[in-house]
Amino acid sequence: MADGTLPFADGTFDLITCFGVLHHVPKVSQTVAELARVLAPGGVLLLREPTHSMGDWSKPRPSLTRWERGLPAGLLIECLHAAGLRVDTANPCCFSLLGLLSRKTGRAVYRSKGMCAVDAVVCRLTARRGRRYHATSAVQRIRPTALYVVASRP
C-alpha cells in the first residue's frame, strides 16, 4: 500500500527476504515494523542494505531515486529491535573494490562462492572503515558498503 502497510494478516510469513529495498522507502522504521508484524513467531527475516550515504546530497545524483540513501548500520539494527525482532547475525558485506571490479569487468563477482568468501574476509578485516556513513576521501571509500542481517521474531 502507498502508506507502507502490508495487506497481510499478522504472522503470515515464516520467511521474508528484503535485499536492497529499504533504502528506497521514505519511512524505513514503519516498513520494518510492518515486516515484523507479518512475520510469524519463530520466522526469519533476511535483509541486506547499503550502509553508506550513496553520494553527496548537496549535488544532483544521477540515477538515484529521491529517497535513495544508505541506512547507517546502527540505525538499521535499532529499527529491527524497536520492531520487536531479534538480530541473530549482522555482518558487513559488499566490499567496495569488489563492486568496482564487477562493474569494470562486466562480470558478476558474487556468483562465485570463492569471491563471496573473499568478500566476507575482507569486509570483516575492514569493518571499522565501514562505520563511516559519508566518506570524504578516496581511502575512506575502500570499505564494506552494506550490512546483511538475519533477524527473527521471538
VENMOSUL-V958456 format. One line per field, one symbol per residue. ss: DSSP state (h for helix, s for strand, l for the rest). burial: 1 if it has 16 or more other ideal C-beta (glycine too) atoms within 10 Angstrom, else 0. A space follows every 10 residues. Layout:
ss: ???
burial: ???
//
This chain:
ss: llllllllll llsssssssl lhhhlllhhh hhhhhhhhss ssssssssss llllllllll llllllllll llhhhhhhhh hhllssssss ssssshhhhh hhhhhlllhh hlhhhhhhhh hhhhhlllhh hlllllllhh hllsssssss sssl
burial: 0000000000 0010010100 0110000110 1111111110 0011101111 1101100000 0000000011 1110011011 0010100000 0111110100 0100000010 0000100011 0110010011 0110100000 0111111110 1010
//
